[in-house]
């Protein structure tokens, strides 16, 4: 994967890893833990019983797949900071805009997914006995993460496309003004 030429494999891997992260995020939303208040007839105490903790695993899976997608792209493009400089022009400007935008949506997506996973794990692991309210994870946390995962995927594809255009275009050279008096030597 040489710098300057867009690789179809990179496009496919970034999209595939992001779509798997999206799928895990949707699955986590569908399998959120919900608590049920149960009263023990022997001790006459009320406690919460939560169903399975699958959503936490799905949330962590979404986190890891999106992280690997972003890491792959930043490794290939050398995080836009290292390697050949980008040629001036609109491709470089769009590359920078998409780079910053994709990082912002990436951070929001990762925050939503990992916050949902930890909050879900907190309910199922630490609030399972002798609590008076059966708190559960709020609806939409993983969906918000899924929306930002798709936004990150789209922005990453555009970033990579403009990055490769900007790197592959020939660099602009400055003209040397000291050699511009050719033909005028006899008049100096």
Buried (B, 14 or more C-beta within 10 A) or exposed (E): EEEEEBEEEBBEBBBEBBBBBBBBBBBBBEBBBBBEEEEEEEEEEEBBEBBEBBBBBBBBBBBBBBBBBBEBBBEBBEEBEEEEEBBEEEBBEBBBBBBEBBBBBBEBBBBBBBBBBBBBBBBBEEBBEEBEEBBBBEEEBBBBBBBBBBBBBBBBBBBBBBBBBBBBBEEEEEEEEEEEEEEEEEEE
